């Protein structure tokens, strides 16, 4: 009997390990990872009119962890309209300072090399989708240059969601 229980326990652990590794592979196809500051600069410079979304987060931040599944879902559903990049601000503080990041999580939308919008904290999925729809289809929009600008020019939305995310 003990052998049977041990067998099922090992089988369960093996299935969980396989499931988790599959999830990681699936997520990596939706998100692009920033591997260096130079890579980040290259992405900004070569994106053209493609809308980019930078998910600035930290591994230890609870709101970043709460937001992660929502961002993954948004990225998966809007893959044709926006390219999502995950940026760990502990690993790349230079990128966080480039965006004058007041904290995490922060999703920054960039188009034509310029910041168009930033959303701070955990917000509703609909709010992110509105921003994507607003900026992904338009070629000419009011942009704010990321250099030599004050943080209020970045249009960071600090509002709290009307109801907590589920």
C-alpha positions as CSV (number, residue, x, y, z in Angstrom):
1,X,0.0,0.0,0.0
2,X,2.8,2.4,0.8
3,X,4.4,1.7,-2.5
4,X,1.2,2.5,-4.3
5,X,0.8,5.8,-2.4
6,X,4.5,6.7,-3.1
7,X,3.9,5.9,-6.8
8,X,0.9,8.2,-7.1
9,X,2.7,10.9,-5.2
10,X,5.7,10.7,-7.6
11,X,3.4,10.6,-10.6
12,X,1.5,13.7,-9.3
13,X,4.8,15.6,-8.8
14,X,5.9,14.6,-12.3
15,X,2.6,15.8,-13.9
16,X,2.9,19.1,-12.1
17,X,6.4,19.7,-13.2
18,X,5.5,18.9,-16.9
19,X,2.5,21.2,-16.7
20,X,4.5,24.1,-15.2
21,X,7.2,23.8,-17.8
22,X,4.6,23.8,-20.6
23,X,3.1,26.9,-19.2
24,X,6.4,28.7,-19.2
25,X,7.0,27.7,-22.9
26,X,3.5,28.9,-23.8
27,X,4.1,32.3,-22.0
28,X,7.4,32.9,-23.7
29,X,5.7,32.9,-27.1
30,X,3.4,35.8,-26.0
31,X,6.0,37.9,-24.2
32,X,9.3,39.0,-25.4
33,X,12.1,39.3,-22.8
34,X,14.4,42.2,-22.6
35,X,17.9,40.6,-22.3
36,X,20.0,43.8,-21.8
37,X,19.8,47.6,-21.9
38,X,21.2,47.5,-25.4
39,X,18.4,45.1,-26.5
40,X,15.8,47.4,-25.0
41,X,17.3,50.4,-26.9
42,X,17.3,48.3,-30.1
43,X,13.6,47.3,-29.7
44,X,12.7,51.0,-29.2
45,X,14.7,52.2,-32.2
46,X,13.5,49.5,-34.6
47,X,9.8,49.1,-33.7
48,X,8.6,51.6,-36.3
49,X,4.9,52.3,-35.8
50,X,4.3,49.0,-34.0
51,X,2.7,49.6,-30.5
52,X,5.0,48.2,-27.7
53,X,3.9,47.5,-24.2
54,X,6.6,47.2,-21.5
55,X,5.5,45.4,-18.4
56,X,7.8,46.8,-15.7
57,X,7.6,44.5,-12.7
58,X,9.5,42.8,-9.9
59,X,9.4,39.1,-8.9
60,X,8.7,40.0,-5.2
61,X,6.0,42.6,-5.8
62,X,2.5,41.2,-4.9
63,X,0.6,43.6,-7.2
64,X,3.0,42.5,-10.1
65,X,2.1,38.9,-9.4
66,X,-1.6,39.7,-9.2
67,X,-1.4,41.5,-12.6
68,X,0.7,38.9,-14.4
69,X,-2.2,36.6,-15.5
70,X,-4.2,39.5,-16.7
71,X,-1.3,40.9,-18.7
72,X,-0.6,37.4,-20.2
73,X,-4.3,37.2,-21.3
74,X,-4.2,40.7,-22.8
75,X,-1.0,39.9,-24.6
76,X,-2.3,36.7,-26.0
77,X,-5.6,38.2,-27.2
78,X,-3.9,41.3,-28.8
79,X,-0.8,39.7,-30.3
80,X,-1.6,41.3,-33.7
81,X,-1.9,44.8,-32.3
82,X,0.9,45.1,-29.7
83,X,4.2,43.5,-28.8
84,X,4.6,42.9,-25.0
85,X,7.9,43.0,-23.3
86,X,8.6,42.0,-19.7
87,X,11.2,44.0,-17.9
88,X,12.3,43.0,-14.4
89,X,13.2,46.4,-12.8
90,X,15.4,44.7,-10.2
91,X,17.5,43.3,-13.0
92,X,17.4,46.4,-15.2
93,X,17.1,49.5,-13.0
94,X,18.4,51.6,-15.9
95,X,15.2,50.8,-17.9
96,X,13.1,51.7,-14.9
97,X,14.8,55.0,-14.6
98,X,14.4,55.6,-18.4
99,X,10.7,55.5,-17.8
100,X,11.0,57.4,-14.5
101,X,9.2,54.5,-12.9
102,X,7.5,55.5,-9.6
103,X,6.9,51.8,-8.7
104,X,5.7,48.5,-10.0
105,X,3.7,47.2,-11.7
106,X,3.8,49.7,-14.5
107,X,2.7,49.0,-18.1
108,X,4.2,51.6,-20.5
109,X,3.0,51.8,-24.0
110,X,5.4,53.1,-26.7
111,X,4.9,53.9,-30.3
112,X,7.3,55.4,-32.9
113,X,9.9,55.5,-30.1
114,X,7.8,57.6,-27.9
115,X,5.8,57.0,-24.8
116,X,2.1,57.3,-25.4
117,X,0.6,56.0,-22.1
118,X,1.5,54.4,-18.8
119,X,-0.8,52.5,-16.4
120,X,0.3,52.2,-12.8
121,X,-0.9,49.4,-10.5
122,X,-3.4,46.7,-11.0
123,X,-6.2,47.9,-13.3
124,X,-9.1,46.2,-15.1
125,X,-8.4,44.3,-18.3
126,X,-10.8,46.6,-20.2
127,X,-8.6,49.6,-19.3
128,X,-5.5,48.1,-20.9
129,X,-7.6,47.0,-24.0
130,X,-8.9,50.6,-24.4
131,X,-5.3,51.9,-24.5
132,X,-4.3,49.2,-27.0
133,X,-7.2,50.0,-29.2
134,X,-6.6,53.7,-29.0
135,X,-3.0,53.6,-30.0
136,X,-2.5,50.5,-32.1
137,X,-4.5,51.6,-35.1
138,X,-3.5,55.2,-35.4
139,X,-0.4,56.3,-37.3
140,X,-0.5,59.9,-36.0
141,X,-1.2,60.5,-32.4
142,X,0.0,63.0,-29.8
143,X,3.2,61.6,-28.5
144,X,5.4,62.5,-25.6
145,X,9.1,62.2,-26.1
146,X,10.7,60.0,-23.4
147,X,13.8,62.3,-23.1
148,X,13.8,65.7,-21.3
149,X,10.3,65.5,-20.1
150,X,8.7,65.6,-16.7
151,X,6.9,62.5,-15.3
152,X,3.4,64.2,-15.7
153,X,4.0,64.3,-19.4
154,X,4.0,60.5,-19.5
155,X,0.3,60.3,-18.9
156,X,0.6,57.7,-16.1
157,X,-2.8,56.6,-14.9
158,X,-2.7,56.3,-11.1
159,X,-6.4,55.8,-10.6
160,X,-7.6,52.9,-8.5
161,X,-9.9,50.3,-10.3
162,X,-13.6,50.7,-9.4
163,X,-13.7,47.1,-8.1
164,X,-10.9,44.8,-7.1
165,X,-9.8,42.3,-9.8
166,X,-10.9,38.8,-9.4
